[in-house]
């Protein structure tokens, strides 16, 4: 099996389980409006991920073809960004729901399955850090030698992993008791996410240093 596939799988799991805006949106809707709303919110998040993957893969493919040196710089910047995320996971405070997500939720009208999907979609799509995050992730696993189809496999892998996680979250964390159980292990999850992101970022920096030297 391709090693990149396993690495993307590990990163995809880390992206999914790290508490962030999407997590809080799914959790809030599951607790306040039931499982259907939570599941539809998860599917909305998955739909927004398709948009992020499309512009990330297409944009990076264009850079690879036109300027390998610029792509190397993007990889270094992406690695540094992942290391900064790792530092926040290991030493920072819990992530709270940003104002954009709160406003999307409060602005919704009648309660319907479409409302949950819309909230999840816009919460993920309007996250100002999402574009930089996905460009950072994919720049670590795309190289000039990566086949075109494999780039899309990587993107689909992240979409499926994250969407499935949030659907399961909506199904199983819809009660206060389950939420409390999750809160008890959240710091360990943050630590694991930090280790994965930090490891990926450092390994890319080492690879680029060897290539230059």
Backbone bond lengths (Angstrom), bond angles and torsions (degrees), N, CA, C in turn:
res aa  C-N    CA-C-N  psi(-1)  N-CA   C-N-CA  omega(-1)  CA-C   N-CA-C  phi
1 X - - - 1.461 - - 1.528 109.42 -
2 X 1.344 117.38 141.28 1.442 122.45 -179.87 1.524 110.75 -59.84
3 X 1.358 116.19 129.79 1.459 119.74 -178.34 1.519 111.62 -63.86
4 X 1.348 116.02 -33.44 1.457 119.52 177.70 1.510 112.16 -61.15
5 X 1.340 116.16 -35.28 1.463 120.26 179.31 1.522 110.27 -61.71
6 X 1.343 115.65 -43.70 1.464 119.86 179.86 1.521 111.07 -67.92
7 X 1.326 117.54 -37.49 1.460 120.68 178.21 1.515 111.21 -65.78
8 X 1.327 116.32 -43.74 1.460 119.77 177.84 1.522 110.22 -63.73
9 X 1.336 116.73 -37.31 1.458 120.20 177.68 1.528 110.29 -60.39
10 X 1.339 116.71 -45.91 1.465 120.47 -179.93 1.517 111.40 -62.56
11 X 1.331 116.40 -43.32 1.459 120.14 179.02 1.523 110.43 -66.78
12 X 1.337 116.87 -40.16 1.460 120.29 178.76 1.518 112.08 -60.65
13 X 1.327 116.28 -41.36 1.468 120.08 176.85 1.525 110.08 -64.08
14 X 1.334 116.70 -41.97 1.467 120.23 179.81 1.525 110.97 -63.32
15 X 1.336 116.34 -42.27 1.462 120.77 177.80 1.521 110.37 -60.25
16 X 1.322 116.07 -41.40 1.464 120.55 -175.57 1.514 112.44 -68.35
17 X 1.331 117.54 -47.22 1.462 119.87 -170.45 1.518 113.16 -84.16
18 X 1.349 118.41 -15.28 1.465 119.97 -179.86 1.525 109.63 -66.56
19 X 1.335 118.63 123.00 1.470 120.60 178.54 1.521 110.91 -61.64
20 X 1.309 116.43 125.66 1.451 121.68 -179.49 1.521 109.93 -156.28
21 X 1.338 118.43 -165.87 1.467 121.23 -177.72 1.526 113.51 -55.34
22 X 1.346 117.49 -43.87 1.463 120.04 -179.48 1.520 111.09 -63.90
23 X 1.327 116.42 -41.16 1.460 120.77 178.48 1.528 110.83 -58.02
24 X 1.327 115.91 -48.08 1.460 119.45 -177.21 1.526 111.70 -67.12
25 X 1.328 117.14 -34.77 1.454 119.73 178.44 1.527 111.12 -66.06
26 X 1.344 117.29 -46.10 1.461 120.72 178.47 1.528 110.77 -63.69
27 X 1.315 115.99 -43.56 1.458 120.32 -178.46 1.521 110.91 -63.77
28 X 1.321 116.73 -45.37 1.463 120.41 -178.90 1.521 111.31 -61.97
29 X 1.335 116.56 -46.53 1.463 119.52 -178.21 1.525 111.43 -67.96
30 X 1.343 117.04 -35.83 1.466 119.94 178.92 1.526 110.95 -65.96
31 X 1.321 116.08 -40.87 1.463 120.43 -177.97 1.524 112.04 -73.66
32 X 1.325 116.48 -40.40 1.457 119.40 -172.51 1.521 114.19 -89.29
33 X 1.352 117.41 -27.58 1.467 119.08 -173.50 1.514 113.45 -129.09
34 X 1.329 118.05 2.70 1.454 120.02 173.60 1.512 114.20 100.77
35 X 1.325 114.43 174.43 1.458 120.87 -173.29 1.515 113.55 -66.86
36 X 1.347 116.97 -38.05 1.462 118.87 -178.97 1.522 110.65 -60.55
37 X 1.319 116.50 -44.78 1.467 120.03 178.35 1.522 110.13 -62.36
38 X 1.340 116.69 -39.94 1.458 120.08 179.21 1.514 112.26 -64.52
39 X 1.332 116.84 -43.14 1.472 121.00 -179.76 1.524 110.41 -65.79
40 X 1.323 117.28 -41.77 1.461 120.01 179.30 1.524 110.81 -66.36
41 X 1.314 117.01 -34.70 1.466 120.26 175.10 1.521 110.15 -62.59
42 X 1.324 116.73 -42.81 1.462 121.41 177.82 1.526 111.08 -61.02
43 X 1.321 117.42 -41.52 1.467 120.81 179.16 1.525 110.87 -67.65
44 X 1.334 116.95 -33.60 1.459 120.24 175.46 1.513 111.54 -64.12
45 X 1.335 116.17 -40.95 1.468 120.75 176.49 1.527 110.10 -61.50
46 X 1.337 116.37 -43.96 1.459 120.24 177.70 1.512 112.58 -60.35
47 X 1.329 117.19 -36.78 1.469 120.67 178.42 1.521 111.12 -65.74
48 X 1.330 116.79 -39.99 1.464 120.28 178.48 1.528 110.76 -66.89
49 X 1.331 116.33 -33.54 1.463 119.52 178.47 1.524 111.59 -62.02
50 X 1.329 116.76 -32.61 1.463 120.35 177.41 1.529 109.85 -59.15
51 X 1.328 116.61 -42.91 1.462 121.16 179.06 1.522 110.45 -62.40
52 X 1.340 116.84 -46.64 1.465 120.70 -179.87 1.530 111.65 -60.94
53 X 1.325 116.26 -42.58 1.460 120.41 -178.76 1.527 110.65 -66.43
54 X 1.320 117.62 -40.33 1.461 121.02 -178.79 1.521 111.57 -59.69
55 X 1.329 117.17 -52.85 1.466 117.23 -176.82 1.527 111.88 -72.63
56 X 1.332 117.34 -27.30 1.462 119.20 179.07 1.523 111.14 -69.62
57 X 1.322 116.83 -51.03 1.466 120.87 -177.53 1.527 111.10 -66.35
58 X 1.337 116.94 -45.75 1.470 119.82 -179.12 1.524 111.31 -65.43
59 X 1.334 116.43 -42.40 1.463 119.76 -179.03 1.510 112.30 -66.37
60 X 1.319 117.54 -43.69 1.454 120.61 -179.74 1.526 111.48 -68.94
61 X 1.317 116.98 -35.66 1.464 120.11 177.02 1.524 110.33 -61.65
62 X 1.335 116.89 -39.62 1.465 120.96 178.56 1.529 111.03 -65.45
63 X 1.329 116.37 -41.67 1.468 120.15 179.69 1.526 110.62 -65.28
64 X 1.344 116.20 -42.66 1.465 120.39 179.10 1.522 110.76 -57.56
65 X 1.332 116.52 -43.51 1.465 120.88 -177.28 1.518 112.21 -70.29
66 X 1.336 117.79 -33.62 1.464 120.91 -172.94 1.524 113.87 -94.34
67 X 1.341 117.34 -32.92 1.468 119.03 -174.81 1.527 110.82 -155.03
68 X 1.328 117.74 92.22 1.470 120.61 177.71 1.530 112.55 -59.16
69 X 1.337 117.74 -32.44 1.468 120.10 -179.94 1.519 110.87 -65.61
70 X 1.328 116.57 -42.80 1.468 120.59 177.93 1.521 110.14 -63.89
71 X 1.332 116.04 -38.61 1.460 119.21 178.55 1.528 110.93 -63.15
72 X 1.342 116.51 -38.59 1.454 119.84 176.74 1.521 111.48 -61.60
73 X 1.335 116.30 -39.11 1.464 120.47 177.53 1.524 110.87 -65.56
74 X 1.332 116.76 -39.68 1.468 120.78 177.59 1.519 110.25 -62.19
75 X 1.323 116.79 -40.29 1.465 120.45 178.75 1.525 111.36 -62.53
76 X 1.321 116.40 -40.89 1.468 120.06 179.39 1.533 110.44 -66.20
77 X 1.321 116.39 -45.62 1.470 119.86 178.29 1.526 110.57 -62.37
78 X 1.328 116.41 -40.90 1.463 120.10 178.29 1.511 111.87 -63.76
79 X 1.323 116.92 -39.88 1.461 120.64 178.74 1.524 110.92 -64.14
80 X 1.325 116.76 -41.78 1.471 120.43 178.08 1.522 110.98 -64.43
81 X 1.331 116.06 -37.42 1.471 119.50 178.61 1.529 110.65 -65.91
82 X 1.326 117.15 -42.03 1.459 120.29 178.38 1.530 110.86 -63.69
83 X 1.328 116.78 -38.56 1.464 120.23 177.75 1.530 110.23 -64.63
84 X 1.342 117.31 -37.15 1.468 119.78 177.82 1.520 111.02 -65.95
85 X 1.341 116.78 -37.15 1.466 119.97 176.11 1.523 109.90 -64.98
86 X 1.327 116.09 -41.38 1.465 120.35 178.57 1.519 110.72 -59.68
87 X 1.329 116.95 -41.34 1.466 120.73 179.90 1.521 110.43 -63.80
88 X 1.337 116.97 -40.20 1.471 119.25 179.37 1.518 110.88 -67.50
89 X 1.335 116.74 -38.43 1.469 120.12 178.93 1.533 110.89 -64.02
90 X 1.321 116.30 -39.79 1.458 120.56 -175.11 1.523 113.09 -82.28
91 X 1.333 116.46 -32.27 1.471 118.69 -172.07 1.525 114.09 -126.43
92 X 1.334 117.98 -7.75 1.460 119.71 -174.36 1.513 113.32 -93.70
93 X 1.324 114.83 -175.50 1.460 122.05 179.50 1.518 110.30 -86.82
94 X 1.328 115.32 169.71 1.456 121.06 177.43 1.520 110.46 -64.83
95 X 1.338 115.21 147.27 1.455 120.35 178.06 1.517 110.07 -81.74
96 X 1.321 116.12 133.89 1.465 120.56 178.51 1.523 109.66 -105.35
97 X 1.320 116.20 162.94 1.452 120.34 179.24 1.523 109.48 -68.85
98 X 1.339 118.96 126.02 1.453 120.62 -178.29 1.517 111.67 -70.55
99 X 1.345 116.09 162.63 1.460 120.84 -177.10 1.519 111.89 -59.82
100 X 1.349 116.71 -35.25 1.465 119.56 -178.22 1.516 111.06 -60.10
101 X 1.343 117.07 -41.15 1.454 120.63 -179.63 1.523 110.91 -69.37
102 X 1.322 116.80 -39.39 1.463 120.50 178.55 1.512 110.49 -62.45
103 X 1.349 116.36 -43.31 1.457 120.60 -179.02 1.519 111.46 -65.72
104 X 1.327 117.23 -38.15 1.463 120.41 177.46 1.514 110.29 -61.29
105 X 1.345 116.55 -45.13 1.455 120.84 -179.08 1.510 112.35 -64.92
106 X 1.355 117.16 -42.76 1.458 120.60 -176.88 1.519 111.79 -73.32
107 X 1.350 115.92 -26.11 1.452 118.98 -176.54 1.524 112.31 -79.52
108 X 1.341 117.07 -14.86 1.458 120.01 -177.59 1.522 110.65 -67.08
109 X 1.313 115.28 148.44 1.453 119.13 -177.04 1.507 112.95 -93.56
110 X 1.321 115.72 -112.90 1.455 120.15 -176.05 1.511 110.55 -66.86
111 X 1.331 114.59 150.16 1.453 119.81 -179.37 1.523 108.71 -79.57
112 X 1.327 117.48 121.30 1.454 122.90 -179.60 1.515 108.39 -155.96
113 X 1.351 117.98 162.38 1.469 119.81 176.30 1.518 112.50 -56.06
114 X 1.352 116.97 -36.42 1.458 120.51 179.87 1.520 111.09 -65.23
115 X 1.323 117.22 -32.97 1.458 120.42 178.50 1.527 110.51 -61.09
116 X 1.337 117.42 -45.26 1.452 120.55 178.94 1.520 111.64 -61.76
117 X 1.343 116.00 -42.93 1.472 119.66 178.91 1.518 110.08 -61.85
118 X 1.323 116.64 -44.30 1.465 120.88 -178.06 1.529 111.48 -62.80
119 X 1.319 116.18 -42.27 1.458 119.97 179.89 1.527 111.36 -62.83
120 X 1.346 116.98 -45.41 1.452 120.66 179.04 1.514 112.08 -64.02
121 X 1.330 116.55 -41.11 1.460 121.10 -178.46 1.524 111.46 -62.90
122 X 1.334 116.58 -51.27 1.458 119.55 -176.32 1.518 112.42 -72.94
123 X 1.322 117.71 -31.73 1.460 119.75 177.60 1.523 110.42 -61.54
124 X 1.330 117.01 -43.53 1.457 120.50 179.78 1.526 111.67 -74.33
125 X 1.328 116.70 -43.89 1.464 120.26 -174.76 1.523 111.76 -67.99
126 X 1.348 117.83 -34.09 1.460 121.57 -176.18 1.522 113.05 -89.46
127 X 1.305 117.14 -0.11 1.455 119.60 177.87 1.534 108.42 -65.38
128 X 1.330 118.38 115.17 1.479 119.83 -173.89 1.518 113.78 -63.38
129 X 1.324 117.98 -19.96 1.463 120.34 -178.56 1.530 112.72 -91.70
130 X 1.339 117.04 -7.78 1.462 120.07 -173.87 1.525 112.11 -65.10
131 X 1.340 116.85 -43.85 1.468 119.69 -177.72 1.523 110.95 -60.52
132 X 1.327 116.75 -49.01 1.457 120.54 179.41 1.517 111.19 -62.78
133 X 1.327 116.01 -38.10 1.459 119.96 -178.47 1.520 111.22 -64.35
134 X 1.323 117.64 -48.18 1.463 119.78 -177.06 1.522 111.71 -70.04
135 X 1.322 117.95 -36.07 1.460 119.18 174.63 1.522 110.31 -63.06
136 X 1.342 116.37 -38.10 1.466 119.95 178.50 1.523 111.07 -65.06
137 X 1.327 116.55 -45.15 1.465 121.06 -178.47 1.529 110.69 -61.43
138 X 1.329 116.72 -52.86 1.461 119.07 -173.06 1.519 112.36 -72.40
139 X 1.320 117.26 -26.61 1.462 118.14 177.74 1.525 111.35 -67.21
140 X 1.323 117.35 -20.55 1.459 120.37 179.85 1.528 112.51 -78.39
141 X 1.326 117.05 -23.21 1.464 120.39 -173.60 1.521 113.76 -115.89
142 X 1.324 116.88 0.49 1.455 120.98 176.51 1.520 109.34 -107.90
143 X 1.307 116.79 131.66 1.462 122.48 175.88 1.530 107.94 -133.87
144 X 1.337 117.76 168.68 1.475 118.69 176.67 1.520 112.98 -57.62
145 X 1.339 117.16 -24.76 1.460 120.18 -178.09 1.529 112.99 -88.21
146 X 1.343 117.63 -7.58 1.470 120.43 -178.60 1.524 110.02 -72.67
147 X 1.339 118.85 121.99 1.475 121.07 178.24 1.520 111.18 -59.26
148 X 1.325 115.71 148.58 1.464 120.85 -177.60 1.524 111.68 -58.04
149 X 1.339 117.19 -44.00 1.467 119.81 -177.62 1.520 111.11 -63.51
150 X 1.357 116.73 -33.42 1.457 120.18 -177.84 1.530 111.06 -70.00
151 X 1.319 117.07 -31.24 1.463 120.36 176.05 1.532 110.57 -61.06
152 X 1.342 115.13 -41.26 1.466 118.94 179.81 1.526 110.98 -73.44
153 X 1.337 116.78 -30.80 1.464 119.86 174.72 1.519 110.11 -62.63
154 X 1.325 116.93 -43.28 1.463 121.00 177.60 1.529 110.52 -59.28
155 X 1.333 116.28 -45.46 1.459 119.94 179.87 1.511 112.32 -62.91
156 X 1.347 116.25 -45.17 1.459 120.14 178.90 1.524 111.09 -62.77
157 X 1.321 115.85 -35.63 1.462 120.80 179.95 1.524 110.96 -60.81
158 X 1.335 116.40 -46.32 1.462 120.35 179.54 1.529 110.67 -63.96
159 X 1.330 116.91 -43.68 1.466 120.63 -179.67 1.517 111.16 -59.05
160 X 1.336 116.45 -47.43 1.469 120.90 -177.35 1.532 110.70 -65.16
161 X 1.332 116.93 -46.33 1.465 120.22 -177.53 1.518 110.96 -60.60
162 X 1.331 116.91 -49.00 1.457 120.55 -176.29 1.522 110.81 -67.18
163 X 1.337 117.50 -42.40 1.460 120.29 -179.06 1.520 111.33 -64.76
164 X 1.326 116.96 -45.15 1.467 120.44 179.36 1.521 110.35 -61.58
165 X 1.332 117.31 -41.92 1.464 119.62 179.03 1.521 111.38 -59.04
166 X 1.336 117.43 -45.99 1.459 119.35 -177.10 1.522 112.20 -70.94
167 X 1.320 117.64 -30.93 1.469 119.47 173.52 1.523 109.82 -64.23
168 X 1.337 116.93 -45.26 1.467 120.24 177.49 1.519 111.06 -63.44
169 X 1.322 116.38 -36.94 1.460 120.39 177.60 1.518 110.80 -60.86
170 X 1.329 115.92 -43.81 1.463 119.97 179.06 1.519 111.80 -64.62
171 X 1.331 116.60 -34.47 1.460 120.21 -177.57 1.528 112.81 -76.46
172 X 1.324 116.14 -37.59 1.467 119.47 -170.52 1.530 115.16 -107.79
173 X 1.321 117.48 -15.20 1.463 118.65 179.35 1.524 111.55 -110.76
174 X 1.312 116.34 34.38 1.459 120.63 -177.55 1.522 113.21 -87.50
175 X 1.288 118.48 -1.58 1.450 121.54 -179.36 1.523 110.25 -116.25
176 X 1.339 115.80 155.07 1.449 120.51 178.96 1.514 112.32 -60.30
177 X 1.318 117.75 -35.92 1.456 121.06 -179.58 1.520 111.24 -63.34
178 X 1.338 116.86 -45.92 1.451 120.38 179.65 1.519 110.99 -65.69
179 X 1.339 116.16 -36.51 1.460 119.68 178.18 1.525 110.41 -62.21
180 X 1.336 116.00 -41.14 1.450 119.98 178.52 1.519 112.01 -64.25
181 X 1.325 117.12 -38.69 1.460 120.93 177.85 1.523 110.67 -63.47
182 X 1.318 115.89 -40.70 1.462 119.75 179.30 1.529 110.92 -65.29
183 X 1.340 115.13 -41.61 1.462 118.92 -179.33 1.522 110.99 -60.13
184 X 1.331 117.13 -30.83 1.449 120.61 -178.74 1.513 113.76 -68.47
185 X 1.326 117.14 -24.90 1.476 120.33 -179.17 1.525 112.31 -110.77
186 X 1.338 116.72 4.56 1.467 120.21 -174.95 1.521 111.96 -59.95
187 X 1.337 117.25 -40.04 1.460 118.64 -177.35 1.530 111.53 -67.77
188 X 1.341 116.70 -30.31 1.457 119.58 176.59 1.529 110.44 -71.80
189 X 1.319 115.74 -36.41 1.465 119.89 176.32 1.520 109.77 -64.66
190 X 1.332 116.74 -44.77 1.462 120.07 177.18 1.526 110.77 -57.32
191 X 1.334 116.41 -42.31 1.457 119.75 179.78 1.512 112.39 -63.13
192 X 1.336 116.70 -43.07 1.457 120.11 178.16 1.513 112.40 -63.63
193 X 1.341 116.45 -41.46 1.459 120.91 177.53 1.531 110.29 -62.15
194 X 1.322 115.94 -42.88 1.458 120.00 179.24 1.518 112.40 -60.89
195 X 1.323 116.39 -41.50 1.466 120.50 179.78 1.538 110.53 -64.22
196 X 1.336 117.04 -43.11 1.472 120.69 -179.07 1.515 110.85 -64.47
197 X 1.337 117.27 -50.54 1.458 120.32 -178.39 1.530 111.03 -64.47
198 X 1.335 116.33 -41.92 1.456 119.50 179.23 1.512 111.82 -63.76
199 X 1.335 117.00 -40.13 1.463 120.76 178.81 1.510 112.30 -64.26
200 X 1.339 116.32 -43.62 1.469 119.94 179.33 1.525 110.10 -63.87
201 X 1.329 116.39 -46.58 1.460 120.09 -179.01 1.519 112.55 -60.61
202 X 1.325 117.12 -45.68 1.468 120.64 -179.75 1.523 111.84 -65.35
203 X 1.329 117.16 -39.31 1.470 119.44 -179.83 1.522 111.31 -64.58
204 X 1.335 117.23 -36.54 1.466 120.10 178.14 1.523 110.75 -68.03
205 X 1.314 117.32 -40.55 1.464 119.95 177.81 1.532 110.81 -60.81
206 X 1.324 116.59 -40.10 1.463 121.01 178.38 1.525 110.22 -64.79
207 X 1.333 116.94 -43.56 1.463 120.78 179.37 1.524 111.78 -61.38
208 X 1.333 117.07 -43.92 1.452 120.66 -178.62 1.526 110.77 -68.67
209 X 1.327 116.62 -36.82 1.469 120.44 178.38 1.533 110.19 -63.43
210 X 1.324 116.29 -42.14 1.467 119.96 178.82 1.516 111.01 -65.95
211 X 1.330 116.37 -37.89 1.464 119.56 -179.20 1.531 111.68 -65.53
212 X 1.335 115.75 -40.74 1.462 120.98 -179.26 1.520 111.40 -71.46
213 X 1.361 115.69 -41.04 1.449 119.77 -176.68 1.540 111.02 -82.00
